[in-house]
Amino acid sequence: MIRVRQGETALFVSDTHLSDAQPETGAAFLAALDRHAPGVTHLFLLGDLFDAWVGDDVLADSDCETIATALVARLAALAAGGTTVHYLHGNRDFLLGVAPSPAPLGTAAQACTGFEARSGARRLPDPCILELHGRRTVLAHGDTLCTDDTDYLAFRAQARSPAWQAAFLARPLAERLAAARAMRNQSTRSKLDKPMALMDATEDAVLALLRETDAELLIHGHTHRPARHEHRLGARVAQRWVLPDWDAAGSRGGLLLAREGGLLPLGAWPASPAG
């Protein structure tokens, strides 16, 4: 189990959706990282770090997005300075840390050094249990908590299967990039037809995860509804923090800092993140 001990600090962030198509958002996140991350002992990236990720061989491609290389360099510097960098998969970047294998000799994929090796980041399971200043805590991206969105959960099960991923990664990089754009467009259109409540975490799923993990604190993203909630489980009350998504055009984006046993929202959170 990961332990963030008393005297150590942890920074949590999710749903940055980094892409060269949104340079202001990327610049805002890198600036926030430069300001708040140096000196923290643990950095937790809770999914959807990138707007899309089609395999680590993209890092060896001449057209690799500049925001990807900039972030990898930032994370590597933090790791070299003593920060333990952790990440877990989101619904947009579930192939992060994965490269085509086996790759033909001489191809970019074969020559690629992957995201983890370049950044120093360590992948976490979803959900992940840690001890945070003595509190049993569960981390998740948050998509599996949206149990009413059955269409998405069916796609998630398919896309996380080894067979689907192997077939997808066997396609040329250009085809994968085009497919990712098509999937994002389809996802955007489908959201317009879904009730907002359908894409939120359900109380039953939250309570089930808290009971299953015996956690008193849950931190996740995905829903783009930043808030602090309290959930009663018999005689005890558990706390849930939902991290903001990042969008400079909408003045959205924030982090959560764990320090000295407390949790401090940083950035563009609601005036009082409570539910």
C-alpha positions in Angstrom: 0.0 0.0 0.0 1.2 3.5 -0.8 1.6 5.6 2.4 1.7 9.4 2.5 3.1 9.9 6.0 2.7 12.8 8.3 5.1 15.5 7.2 4.7 14.5 3.5 2.5 16.2 1.0 0.4 15.0 -1.9 -1.1 16.7 -4.9 -4.1 15.3 -6.8 -5.3 16.3 -10.3 -7.6 14.9 -12.9 -9.1 15.5 -16.3 -6.6 17.9 -17.7 -7.5 16.8 -21.3 -4.1 18.0 -22.6 -4.0 18.6 -26.4 -2.2 21.0 -28.7 -5.7 21.9 -29.9 -6.2 23.6 -26.5 -2.9 25.5 -25.9 -4.3 27.8 -23.3 -5.5 24.9 -21.1 -2.1 23.2 -21.5 -0.3 26.4 -20.6 -2.5 26.9 -17.5 -2.0 23.4 -16.3 1.8 23.5 -16.8 1.9 26.8 -14.9 -0.1 25.3 -12.0 2.2 22.3 -12.0 5.3 24.5 -11.9 3.8 26.5 -9.0 2.4 23.8 -6.8 4.2 20.5 -7.6 7.9 21.2 -6.7 8.6 19.9 -3.2 5.5 17.7 -2.9 6.4 14.1 -2.1 3.6 12.5 -4.1 1.8 13.6 -7.3 -1.3 11.7 -8.3 -2.7 12.0 -11.8 -6.1 10.5 -11.7 -6.9 9.9 -15.4 -7.7 11.8 -18.6 -4.3 13.4 -18.5 -4.5 13.7 -22.3 -7.5 14.3 -24.5 -6.6 11.1 -26.3 -3.7 8.6 -26.2 -3.4 5.9 -28.9 -0.2 4.2 -27.6 3.2 5.2 -26.4 4.8 5.0 -29.8 3.2 8.5 -30.4 6.2 9.8 -28.3 8.6 8.7 -31.0 6.6 10.2 -33.8 7.8 13.5 -35.4 4.3 14.9 -35.1 4.1 14.2 -31.3 2.1 16.9 -29.6 4.3 19.5 -28.0 2.2 19.5 -24.8 2.9 15.7 -24.4 6.7 16.2 -24.6 6.5 19.3 -22.3 4.5 17.4 -19.7 6.8 14.3 -19.9 9.8 16.6 -19.3 8.0 18.3 -16.3 7.2 14.9 -14.7 10.7 13.6 -15.3 12.1 16.7 -13.5 9.8 16.2 -10.6 10.6 12.5 -10.3 14.4 13.3 -10.5 13.8 15.9 -7.7 12.3 13.3 -5.3 8.6 13.5 -6.1 6.9 10.1 -6.6 4.7 10.5 -9.6 1.6 8.2 -9.9 -1.0 7.9 -12.6 -4.0 5.9 -13.4 -6.0 5.5 -16.6 -9.0 7.6 -17.6 -11.6 7.0 -20.3 -9.6 9.1 -22.8 -6.0 7.8 -22.1 -6.5 4.2 -21.1 -3.6 3.3 -23.5 -1.1 5.5 -21.6 1.9 3.5 -20.8 1.2 0.9 -23.5 3.0 0.5 -26.8 2.4 -1.8 -29.8 4.1 -5.1 -29.1 5.7 -6.8 -30.8 6.8 -3.9 -33.0 8.5 -4.4 -36.4 12.2 -3.7 -36.3 13.1 -0.2 -37.4 9.7 1.3 -36.7 9.0 4.2 -34.4 7.2 1.9 -32.0 10.2 -0.4 -31.8 12.4 2.5 -31.0 10.0 4.1 -28.6 10.9 4.6 -24.9 7.5 4.6 -23.2 5.7 7.1 -21.1 6.7 5.6 -17.8 10.4 5.3 -18.7 10.5 8.9 -20.0 8.4 10.5 -17.2 9.3 8.5 -14.2 5.6 8.0 -13.5 4.2 4.8 -12.0 0.9 3.3 -13.0 -1.7 2.6 -10.4 -4.7 0.2 -10.5 -8.2 1.7 -10.5 -9.4 1.8 -7.8 -6.2 2.2 -5.7 -6.0 2.2 -1.9 -3.5 4.4 0.0 -3.0 5.7 3.5 -3.1 9.4 3.4 -1.9 11.0 6.7 -3.4 8.0 8.6 -6.7 8.0 6.6 -7.6 5.0 4.5 -8.2 6.5 1.1 -9.4 5.2 -2.2 -8.4 6.8 -5.5 -10.3 6.3 -8.8 -10.8 8.0 -12.1 -14.5 8.0 -11.5 -16.0 6.5 -14.7 -16.9 3.2 -13.1 -19.0 5.1 -10.5 -21.4 6.3 -13.3 -23.3 3.1 -13.3 -26.4 4.5 -15.0 -24.4 5.2 -18.1 -24.7 1.6 -19.4 -23.7 2.4 -23.0 -20.4 3.9 -21.8 -19.7 1.0 -19.4 -20.2 -1.5 -22.2 -17.7 0.4 -24.4 -15.3 0.6 -21.4 -15.4 -3.2 -20.9 -14.7 -3.7 -24.6 -11.8 -1.2 -24.8 -10.1 -2.4 -21.7 -10.0 -6.0 -23.0 -6.5 -7.3 -24.1 -8.0 -8.5 -27.5 -9.5 -5.1 -28.4 -6.3 -3.3 -27.4 -4.0 -5.7 -29.3 -6.1 -5.2 -32.4 -6.2 -1.5 -32.1 -2.5 -1.2 -31.4 -1.7 -3.3 -34.5 -3.1 -0.6 -36.7 -0.7 2.1 -38.1 -0.3 5.1 -35.9 -2.1 7.4 -38.4 -5.1 5.2 -38.4 -5.2 5.1 -34.6 -5.0 8.9 -34.4 -7.9 9.2 -36.9 -9.9 6.6 -35.0 -9.3 8.5 -31.7 -10.6 11.7 -33.3 -13.7 9.9 -34.6 -14.4 8.3 -31.1 -14.1 11.7 -29.4 -16.5 13.3 -31.9 -18.9 10.4 -31.4 -18.6 10.8 -27.6 -19.3 14.5 -27.8 -22.4 13.9 -29.9 -23.7 11.2 -27.6 -23.3 13.3 -24.5 -25.7 15.9 -26.0 -28.4 13.2 -26.0 -27.8 12.0 -22.5 -29.4 13.5 -19.3 -26.7 15.2 -17.2 -27.6 12.9 -14.2 -26.8 9.9 -16.3 -23.1 10.9 -16.5 -22.7 11.5 -12.7 -21.6 9.1 -10.0 -24.4 7.2 -8.5 -24.9 7.1 -4.7 -25.1 3.3 -4.8 -21.8 2.9 -6.6 -20.0 5.4 -4.3 -21.3 3.6 -1.2 -20.4 0.2 -2.6 -16.8 1.3 -3.3 -16.4 2.9 0.1 -17.7 -0.2 1.8 -15.6 -2.6 -0.3 -12.4 -0.7 0.4 -13.3 0.3 4.0 -12.2 3.8 3.1 -13.0 7.0 4.9 -12.0 9.2 1.9 -12.6 8.9 -1.8 -10.9 11.2 -4.4 -11.9 11.0 -8.1 -12.5 13.0 -11.2 -14.3 12.2 -14.5 -17.7 13.8 -13.8 -16.5 17.5 -14.1 -18.6 18.3 -11.0 -16.0 19.6 -8.5 -17.3 19.3 -5.0 -16.8 17.8 -1.5 -19.5 15.3 -0.5 -20.2 13.4 2.7 -21.7 9.9 2.7 -23.1 8.1 5.7 -22.2 4.5 6.1 -23.9 3.3 9.2 -22.2 5.0 12.2 -19.4 6.5 10.2 -19.3 9.3 7.6 -17.0 9.1 4.6 -15.8 12.1 2.6 -15.7 12.3 -1.2 -13.8 14.9 -3.2 -14.5 15.3 -6.9 -11.7 17.0 -8.8 -12.3 19.7 -11.4 -11.7 19.2 -15.1 -9.5 21.7 -16.9 -10.6 24.2 -19.6 -9.0 27.6 -19.7 -11.7 29.0 -21.9 -14.2 28.2 -19.2 -11.9 29.2 -16.3 -12.0 25.7 -15.0 -9.2 23.7 -13.5 -7.9 22.9 -10.0 -5.8 20.6 -7.8 -6.2 19.2 -4.3 -3.3 19.4 -1.9 -3.0 17.1 1.1 -0.8 18.7 3.8 -0.6 18.3 7.5 -3.7 16.1 7.6 -5.9 18.5 5.8 -7.1 18.9 2.2 -6.8 22.2 0.4 -8.4 23.0 -3.0 -6.1 25.0 -5.3 -7.2 26.8 -8.4 -10.7 27.2 -9.9 -12.9 25.3 -7.6 -16.4 26.4 -6.5 -16.4 29.1 -3.8 -17.3 26.4 -1.3 -16.7 22.9 -2.6 -19.2 21.1 -0.5 -22.2 18.9 -1.3 
